[in-house]
Amino acid sequence: MNYILPLLSVLIGYAIALIIKPKKKNNLKLLLAFSGSFLLSLTVMDLLPKVYESHNHSIGLFIMVGILFQIILEFFSKGAEHGHVHGHDKINSMPWLLFISLCLHAFLEGFPVGHHHDLAYGIAIHHLPIAIILTTFFLNAELNKTALFVFMVSFALMTPLGTWISDSAPIITQYFTEITAVVIGILFHISSTIIFESSEGHKFNIAKISMIILGILLAGFV
């Protein structure tokens, strides 16, 4: 399940955008709010306590490195990791900066999954609306269908690849706590940004608050 869930979530989101072509942005924003709160809750309740159990006094620094690294990635991806894509111009070729930064983000997310199995659910729920939004954006921008397919399949494979390397490479095991702390910083930034960007003008409403609370409660039971 550690490998299958993150993979399937992107492919399912890709298929939903191709076949159903969802039009209601508010529904996607509510799904984003739920995914952000679910992912943030898993990070705070599961990942964070485990890394501090190591008594490594540099953990806070590595978390801040993760936050900074994600900010740098978003300079190139323009916030695609949290569904923040805009524009109506045609795209004639593969957007390589967006592709590389998004895949690197997904790849790093997979590292802690082998030791924190619940995170696979959080990443899967996080990637589903992102895949729908990205596919819809590229379809509207008339990106070549082959390039779109390569983009989404590569994105789908990145998190399982990160999990597999984390499980297989001895050097990753040696520095697993530090790497996990960096990923925590990445997840902190992503999930909190999703929560605040999933409504117009950063205003909270009852539906959004309900989805955030639901995400927190479900994360507590996972």
Backbone bond lengths (Angstrom), bond angles and torsions (degrees), N, CA, C in turn:
res aa  C-N    CA-C-N  psi(-1)  N-CA   C-N-CA  omega(-1)  CA-C   N-CA-C  phi
1 M - - - 1.465 - - 1.535 111.76 -
2 N 1.331 116.24 -29.36 1.466 119.21 179.61 1.525 111.96 -59.12
3 Y 1.334 115.82 -33.84 1.454 120.87 -178.90 1.531 111.65 -91.10
4 I 1.322 116.44 -38.18 1.462 121.40 -171.49 1.527 112.60 -73.26
5 L 1.338 117.62 -45.14 1.466 120.11 -174.16 1.535 113.65 -59.72
6 P 1.349 119.25 -52.19 1.472 118.35 179.32 1.533 112.50 -63.24
7 L 1.337 116.09 -33.39 1.467 119.89 178.53 1.520 111.17 -66.65
8 L 1.337 116.04 -50.07 1.465 120.86 -176.64 1.525 111.88 -65.22
9 S 1.322 117.56 -35.74 1.461 119.72 -176.15 1.528 111.28 -60.58
10 V 1.338 116.99 -41.36 1.462 120.46 178.98 1.525 110.65 -69.16
11 L 1.325 116.64 -43.73 1.468 120.25 -179.25 1.527 111.09 -65.09
12 I 1.339 116.75 -38.50 1.466 120.28 177.72 1.525 110.42 -66.69
13 G 1.333 116.72 -42.71 1.463 120.19 177.12 1.519 111.51 -61.52
14 Y 1.323 116.61 -40.68 1.465 122.49 176.98 1.529 110.40 -61.11
15 A 1.331 116.50 -44.99 1.464 121.26 -179.52 1.532 111.20 -66.60
16 I 1.340 116.94 -40.65 1.474 120.57 178.82 1.527 110.27 -59.76
17 A 1.332 116.42 -44.35 1.473 119.80 -179.08 1.526 111.37 -66.51
18 L 1.336 117.54 -35.83 1.459 120.98 -179.33 1.524 112.09 -72.76
19 I 1.338 115.80 -42.27 1.469 120.34 -171.07 1.521 112.33 -92.45
20 I 1.324 116.67 -50.30 1.458 120.32 -174.39 1.524 112.03 -85.47
21 K 1.338 115.66 -31.39 1.469 121.72 -178.29 1.531 111.58 51.54
22 P 1.337 117.24 65.17 1.476 120.14 -177.55 1.521 111.95 -60.61
23 K 1.327 115.33 135.52 1.468 121.36 -176.70 1.531 112.77 -104.99
24 K 1.337 116.85 -26.84 1.458 120.43 -173.65 1.532 110.69 -81.49
25 K 1.318 116.27 105.26 1.455 121.30 -178.41 1.521 112.04 -67.83
26 N 1.339 116.62 -30.19 1.467 119.53 -177.59 1.525 111.70 -62.42
27 N 1.340 116.56 -37.39 1.462 120.04 178.68 1.520 111.02 -64.69
28 L 1.330 116.17 -40.44 1.465 120.19 178.30 1.529 110.50 -67.29
29 K 1.314 116.97 -36.27 1.467 120.05 178.79 1.519 111.65 -66.69
30 L 1.329 115.97 -36.06 1.462 119.26 176.77 1.524 110.48 -68.41
31 L 1.336 115.82 -39.89 1.467 119.74 176.63 1.519 110.64 -63.97
32 L 1.326 116.85 -38.26 1.465 121.03 176.24 1.525 111.28 -63.28
33 A 1.342 116.21 -43.47 1.468 120.28 179.09 1.521 110.67 -60.95
34 F 1.339 116.01 -42.40 1.468 120.28 177.69 1.526 110.52 -62.95
35 S 1.317 116.64 -46.57 1.470 120.23 -177.90 1.521 111.25 -64.40
36 G 1.347 116.78 -37.94 1.458 119.95 179.22 1.516 112.45 -65.32
37 S 1.334 117.03 -43.85 1.470 119.95 -179.56 1.525 111.27 -70.45
38 F 1.328 117.13 -36.09 1.461 121.48 178.49 1.532 110.20 -64.85
39 L 1.334 115.82 -46.03 1.465 120.56 -179.19 1.527 111.08 -67.39
40 L 1.329 117.36 -41.39 1.467 120.68 178.83 1.527 110.71 -64.28
41 S 1.331 116.87 -40.59 1.464 120.91 -179.73 1.525 111.46 -64.95
42 L 1.338 116.90 -43.01 1.464 120.03 177.35 1.531 110.69 -62.20
43 T 1.326 116.07 -39.71 1.466 120.57 179.99 1.523 110.90 -63.43
44 V 1.332 116.44 -45.49 1.474 121.00 -177.05 1.522 111.44 -72.73
45 M 1.341 117.01 -40.87 1.463 120.29 -173.02 1.526 113.79 -87.16
46 D 1.323 117.65 -22.12 1.469 119.95 -175.72 1.529 112.18 -116.27
47 L 1.323 117.44 -58.38 1.474 120.24 -174.22 1.527 112.42 -69.55
48 L 1.319 116.32 -47.64 1.467 120.04 -173.20 1.535 113.02 -60.45
49 P 1.337 119.38 -48.81 1.478 118.34 179.13 1.523 112.95 -60.18
50 K 1.339 116.69 -35.40 1.471 119.84 -176.72 1.525 111.57 -66.92
51 V 1.333 117.49 -41.34 1.468 118.06 -178.07 1.528 111.44 -70.78
52 Y 1.332 117.26 -30.82 1.462 119.37 179.02 1.527 112.01 -78.17
53 E 1.330 117.24 -16.26 1.459 120.28 173.97 1.521 111.76 -66.93
54 S 1.320 116.83 -19.55 1.467 120.91 -179.27 1.523 112.17 -73.14
55 H 1.334 117.18 -14.31 1.473 122.90 -178.39 1.525 112.23 59.98
56 N 1.334 115.67 26.60 1.456 120.87 174.37 1.536 108.02 -82.31
57 H 1.316 116.66 116.11 1.458 121.08 -174.27 1.534 112.81 -72.77
58 S 1.327 116.93 -6.61 1.461 120.18 179.61 1.527 112.53 -97.75
59 I 1.339 117.77 4.40 1.467 121.43 -176.06 1.523 111.30 -57.16
60 G 1.327 116.56 -44.97 1.460 119.86 179.98 1.519 112.21 -58.21
61 L 1.335 116.53 -37.76 1.454 121.21 179.04 1.527 110.67 -64.59
62 F 1.339 116.79 -43.37 1.462 120.44 179.92 1.536 111.26 -65.64
63 I 1.319 117.17 -35.32 1.471 120.54 176.10 1.529 109.85 -63.08
64 M 1.325 116.51 -43.41 1.462 120.08 178.67 1.528 111.59 -65.93
65 V 1.337 116.66 -34.27 1.470 120.47 174.99 1.525 109.68 -61.43
66 G 1.342 116.65 -41.14 1.455 120.62 178.69 1.522 112.03 -62.78
67 I 1.333 116.55 -42.19 1.466 120.37 178.14 1.526 110.50 -62.57
68 L 1.330 116.37 -46.13 1.466 121.02 179.61 1.529 111.31 -63.63
69 F 1.338 115.73 -41.67 1.464 119.94 -179.84 1.526 110.89 -61.82
70 Q 1.341 116.79 -41.00 1.457 120.22 179.12 1.527 111.19 -65.92
71 I 1.317 117.29 -36.93 1.465 120.86 176.92 1.526 110.04 -61.84
72 I 1.343 116.61 -40.71 1.469 121.21 178.03 1.528 110.15 -65.20
73 L 1.344 117.12 -43.70 1.466 120.52 178.36 1.524 111.13 -58.70
74 E 1.325 116.03 -39.95 1.463 120.05 -176.93 1.519 112.18 -71.30
75 F 1.324 117.09 -18.52 1.455 120.07 173.64 1.527 110.25 -63.01
76 F 1.337 116.01 -33.08 1.467 121.14 -179.63 1.534 112.20 -93.53
77 S 1.336 116.49 -33.95 1.469 119.56 -177.07 1.521 112.76 -87.43
78 K 1.335 116.94 -12.38 1.466 122.70 -178.18 1.526 112.74 60.91
79 G 1.350 116.43 28.29 1.458 119.99 175.49 1.506 115.24 84.36
80 A 1.329 117.98 18.18 1.470 120.48 -178.82 1.521 111.86 -63.63
81 E 1.350 118.02 -24.22 1.461 121.29 -179.31 1.522 112.93 -63.54
82 H 1.318 116.38 -22.84 1.467 118.61 177.54 1.527 111.52 -120.68
83 G 1.335 115.68 29.43 1.458 120.53 172.61 1.512 115.10 76.34
84 H 1.329 116.93 19.33 1.461 120.98 -176.42 1.519 109.47 -98.35
85 V 1.333 116.16 75.44 1.461 120.66 178.30 1.522 108.77 -123.48
86 H 1.342 114.67 135.05 1.458 120.50 -179.39 1.520 108.91 -137.58
87 G 1.301 114.55 170.27 1.461 120.05 175.74 1.518 111.56 115.84
88 H 1.322 115.26 149.58 1.461 120.73 -178.18 1.529 111.89 -126.10
89 D 1.337 116.76 4.28 1.458 119.76 -179.76 1.521 110.53 -73.47
90 K 1.315 114.76 151.93 1.463 119.53 178.34 1.530 110.50 -71.00
91 I 1.321 115.61 146.40 1.463 121.89 176.70 1.523 107.18 -114.16
92 N 1.320 116.90 116.28 1.463 120.66 -173.84 1.520 113.26 -90.28
93 S 1.326 117.78 -19.12 1.463 120.45 -177.31 1.524 109.70 -143.47
94 M 1.316 115.80 170.36 1.456 121.53 -179.38 1.529 110.96 -57.77
95 P 1.345 118.69 125.40 1.476 120.86 176.19 1.527 109.85 -76.82
96 W 1.318 116.28 89.22 1.463 121.04 -168.01 1.527 113.54 -64.84
97 L 1.323 118.58 -39.88 1.469 119.67 -179.87 1.529 110.79 -63.49
98 L 1.315 116.08 -43.83 1.457 120.53 176.69 1.519 110.57 -62.92
99 F 1.321 116.61 -44.20 1.466 122.27 -178.94 1.526 111.45 -60.50
100 I 1.326 117.23 -49.50 1.467 121.40 -176.30 1.526 111.04 -66.85
101 S 1.323 117.69 -45.28 1.461 120.24 -177.94 1.524 111.22 -66.86
102 L 1.328 117.87 -39.79 1.463 120.98 -179.91 1.527 110.86 -68.27
103 C 1.332 116.62 -41.41 1.462 120.22 179.16 1.527 111.07 -67.28
104 L 1.323 117.72 -38.25 1.462 120.80 178.27 1.523 110.37 -64.82
105 H 1.321 115.90 -40.90 1.464 120.65 176.47 1.531 110.71 -59.77
106 A 1.327 117.29 -49.05 1.465 121.70 -178.95 1.526 111.13 -65.34
107 F 1.338 116.69 -36.88 1.467 121.86 179.23 1.523 111.07 -61.90
108 L 1.324 117.14 -46.12 1.466 120.93 -179.40 1.523 111.52 -67.57
109 E 1.325 116.94 -33.61 1.461 120.41 178.66 1.524 112.13 -60.03
110 G 1.335 116.12 -26.88 1.462 119.67 -176.69 1.517 114.23 -77.82
111 F 1.323 118.87 -16.11 1.466 120.92 -174.00 1.537 114.11 -60.15
112 P 1.323 120.19 -46.16 1.477 118.80 -176.75 1.532 114.12 -79.08
113 V 1.348 117.94 -9.86 1.470 120.68 -170.20 1.526 112.05 -61.45
114 G 1.344 117.59 -36.54 1.460 120.62 -178.20 1.517 113.58 -61.50
115 H 1.337 117.50 -29.48 1.458 122.36 179.88 1.534 112.43 -102.27
116 H 1.319 116.47 -14.05 1.469 121.53 -179.86 1.530 107.10 -131.30
117 H 1.318 115.67 82.34 1.464 120.87 -169.93 1.524 112.73 -62.74
118 D 1.330 117.95 -30.43 1.463 120.57 -179.42 1.524 111.52 -63.19
119 L 1.327 116.55 -25.16 1.458 120.33 -178.56 1.528 111.56 -63.58
120 A 1.335 116.67 -26.03 1.472 120.15 177.77 1.524 110.44 -59.17
121 Y 1.342 117.18 -38.04 1.459 121.09 177.56 1.526 110.36 -66.11
122 G 1.336 116.24 -44.35 1.454 120.44 -179.08 1.519 112.18 -62.08
123 I 1.342 116.73 -44.10 1.464 120.82 -179.60 1.519 110.38 -67.59
124 A 1.344 116.69 -39.06 1.462 120.36 178.75 1.524 110.86 -61.70
125 I 1.328 116.75 -45.73 1.466 120.98 179.24 1.532 110.55 -66.84
126 H 1.318 116.25 -33.83 1.465 121.64 178.23 1.530 111.17 -68.27
127 H 1.330 117.65 -41.23 1.460 121.71 -174.51 1.525 113.70 -78.24
128 L 1.335 117.65 -25.50 1.472 120.16 -176.53 1.529 112.52 -58.71
129 P 1.348 119.75 -57.29 1.470 118.12 179.41 1.523 113.11 -66.15
130 I 1.344 116.80 -30.93 1.467 119.61 178.14 1.528 109.99 -63.20
131 A 1.332 116.50 -42.03 1.464 120.92 179.52 1.531 110.82 -64.06
132 I 1.329 116.71 -40.38 1.466 120.43 178.33 1.526 110.53 -63.65
133 I 1.326 116.50 -46.58 1.462 121.29 -178.20 1.522 111.33 -65.36
134 L 1.337 117.06 -44.14 1.466 120.58 -179.78 1.524 111.50 -63.74
135 T 1.334 116.60 -46.03 1.465 120.15 -179.12 1.523 110.65 -62.86
136 T 1.331 116.73 -43.63 1.461 120.71 178.54 1.522 110.90 -61.64
137 F 1.319 116.31 -42.59 1.467 121.18 179.04 1.527 110.95 -60.84
138 F 1.327 116.70 -47.06 1.465 119.89 -178.24 1.524 112.43 -69.46
139 L 1.334 117.06 -33.47 1.462 119.91 175.76 1.529 110.43 -64.45
140 N 1.330 115.88 -43.60 1.468 120.00 178.70 1.525 111.77 -66.55
141 A 1.340 115.50 -30.51 1.467 120.06 178.36 1.521 112.20 -84.59
142 E 1.342 115.60 1.05 1.473 122.55 176.76 1.525 112.44 59.38
143 L 1.327 115.92 39.25 1.463 119.88 173.44 1.528 108.76 -66.27
144 N 1.306 115.72 142.50 1.470 121.47 178.18 1.522 110.66 -50.00
145 K 1.340 117.12 132.22 1.469 121.72 -174.83 1.532 112.17 -59.69
146 T 1.335 116.63 -36.11 1.467 119.72 178.49 1.523 110.84 -67.07
147 A 1.333 115.80 -44.01 1.474 120.19 178.12 1.519 110.56 -62.35
148 L 1.328 117.33 -40.08 1.464 121.58 178.45 1.523 110.40 -62.98
149 F 1.330 116.94 -43.33 1.465 121.23 179.39 1.526 110.79 -62.48
150 V 1.332 117.08 -45.38 1.471 121.68 179.00 1.520 110.18 -62.28
151 F 1.324 116.61 -42.18 1.467 121.67 179.76 1.522 110.41 -59.10
152 M 1.328 117.13 -51.92 1.459 120.82 -173.08 1.529 112.12 -71.71
153 V 1.321 117.57 -37.79 1.468 120.14 178.20 1.530 109.96 -67.09
154 S 1.326 116.95 -41.59 1.467 120.55 177.62 1.525 110.41 -62.57
155 F 1.318 117.06 -43.62 1.465 121.98 176.99 1.529 110.42 -60.05
156 A 1.321 116.72 -41.67 1.465 121.56 -179.88 1.525 112.11 -63.87
157 L 1.331 116.58 -33.88 1.472 121.08 -175.78 1.531 113.12 -81.58
158 M 1.326 117.71 -19.23 1.457 120.58 -171.27 1.529 113.86 -63.49
159 T 1.333 118.21 -46.02 1.467 119.87 -178.44 1.530 111.56 -66.03
160 P 1.347 119.25 -46.67 1.474 118.34 174.48 1.524 112.85 -59.37
161 L 1.338 117.36 -35.02 1.466 120.50 177.80 1.523 110.44 -64.51
162 G 1.330 117.05 -43.10 1.464 120.72 177.28 1.516 111.71 -61.62
163 T 1.336 117.06 -40.02 1.464 121.25 178.28 1.519 110.90 -65.13
164 W 1.333 116.36 -43.08 1.466 120.80 -178.98 1.538 111.11 -64.02
165 I 1.325 117.25 -43.95 1.468 120.60 179.18 1.524 110.07 -65.18
166 S 1.328 116.90 -40.26 1.464 120.55 178.86 1.524 111.29 -62.31
167 D 1.330 116.47 -36.38 1.465 120.93 179.75 1.518 112.78 -77.78
168 S 1.330 117.13 -22.23 1.471 120.77 -170.25 1.521 114.34 -105.02
169 A 1.338 117.43 -31.74 1.467 120.34 -172.49 1.535 110.89 -90.05
170 P 1.338 118.38 120.31 1.475 121.35 -179.55 1.524 113.72 -59.04
171 I 1.342 117.05 -34.50 1.465 119.50 -177.60 1.531 110.72 -67.42
172 I 1.336 116.75 -30.68 1.472 120.23 176.75 1.530 109.56 -67.17
173 T 1.336 115.97 -41.35 1.470 120.74 178.57 1.520 110.90 -60.69
174 Q 1.327 115.91 -39.23 1.462 120.91 -178.73 1.535 112.14 -62.65
175 Y 1.335 116.20 -36.95 1.464 120.77 -177.91 1.526 111.59 -113.38
176 F 1.330 116.42 28.32 1.459 120.72 -173.50 1.534 112.16 -61.32
177 T 1.325 117.40 -41.99 1.471 120.23 -178.10 1.520 111.29 -62.57
178 E 1.316 117.03 -44.35 1.464 120.76 -179.80 1.534 111.17 -65.64
179 I 1.336 115.89 -42.22 1.465 119.95 178.99 1.522 110.58 -64.16
180 T 1.324 116.15 -41.52 1.467 120.30 178.07 1.519 110.98 -61.91
181 A 1.331 116.84 -38.70 1.470 120.72 178.13 1.530 110.65 -62.40
182 V 1.331 116.97 -40.22 1.467 120.62 176.79 1.531 110.10 -62.55
183 V 1.336 116.41 -43.51 1.469 120.96 178.88 1.528 110.62 -63.99
184 I 1.330 116.89 -37.18 1.473 120.34 176.19 1.525 110.16 -58.44
185 G 1.324 117.14 -44.01 1.465 120.36 177.13 1.518 111.73 -60.25
186 I 1.336 116.25 -42.02 1.464 121.02 177.81 1.527 110.52 -61.45
187 L 1.336 116.09 -46.33 1.466 120.78 -178.37 1.526 111.74 -68.08
188 F 1.335 116.68 -37.04 1.468 120.11 175.44 1.531 110.41 -56.18
189 H 1.318 114.98 -50.31 1.466 119.65 -176.59 1.528 110.96 -64.81
190 I 1.330 116.21 -47.22 1.459 120.71 -177.32 1.527 111.66 -62.40
191 S 1.333 116.28 -52.05 1.464 120.20 -173.55 1.529 112.01 -66.31
192 S 1.331 117.22 -41.08 1.464 119.17 179.34 1.527 110.76 -67.90
193 T 1.327 117.20 -37.16 1.467 120.59 177.51 1.523 110.82 -65.00
194 I 1.332 116.63 -41.02 1.470 120.90 178.08 1.522 110.24 -58.77
195 I 1.319 116.59 -45.76 1.468 120.75 -177.17 1.529 111.06 -60.41
196 F 1.333 117.19 -41.00 1.458 119.76 -175.99 1.527 113.33 -86.34
197 E 1.347 117.35 -19.75 1.461 119.16 -178.33 1.522 113.09 -97.63
198 S 1.321 118.36 -2.75 1.458 120.03 -174.63 1.523 112.96 -85.54
199 S 1.326 118.08 8.69 1.467 120.55 172.04 1.519 109.23 -138.22
200 E 1.329 115.32 152.21 1.455 119.77 -177.91 1.533 110.37 -65.25
201 G 1.325 115.86 135.44 1.456 120.64 177.14 1.517 114.00 65.91
202 H 1.351 116.25 15.85 1.464 122.04 179.40 1.530 112.39 58.56
203 K 1.336 117.17 29.71 1.451 121.60 179.87 1.523 110.29 -96.20
204 F 1.322 116.36 139.42 1.452 121.33 179.66 1.529 109.06 -91.67
205 N 1.343 115.42 142.25 1.443 120.55 172.01 1.521 108.89 -129.16
206 I 1.335 116.07 176.23 1.463 120.31 -174.68 1.520 111.94 -61.54
207 A 1.329 116.60 -43.31 1.465 120.13 -178.44 1.525 111.25 -62.31
208 K 1.324 115.34 -43.26 1.465 119.49 -178.89 1.528 111.33 -67.81
209 I 1.323 116.36 -44.35 1.472 120.19 178.62 1.526 110.13 -60.68
210 S 1.335 116.30 -40.15 1.469 120.46 179.17 1.520 111.11 -61.86
211 M 1.339 117.02 -42.24 1.466 120.36 179.27 1.527 111.34 -67.27
212 I 1.317 117.17 -36.76 1.468 120.79 177.96 1.527 110.35 -65.53
213 I 1.337 116.30 -44.82 1.469 120.23 178.42 1.523 110.82 -63.31
214 L 1.347 116.57 -40.81 1.467 120.68 178.41 1.523 110.87 -61.46
215 G 1.334 116.22 -41.74 1.463 120.07 178.35 1.517 112.11 -62.27
216 I 1.330 116.82 -41.26 1.471 121.35 178.90 1.530 110.62 -65.02
217 L 1.336 116.35 -44.89 1.463 120.71 -178.24 1.531 111.52 -64.48
218 L 1.322 116.43 -44.34 1.473 119.35 179.87 1.521 111.40 -65.48
219 A 1.316 117.19 -38.18 1.463 120.51 177.19 1.531 110.81 -62.42
220 G 1.325 116.30 -34.50 1.451 120.63 178.82 1.514 113.01 -67.24
221 F 1.346 116.44 -26.87 1.456 120.77 -179.34 1.527 113.35 -90.98
222 V 1.340 116.43 -16.41 1.471 119.84 -176.46 1.535 109.72 -70.34
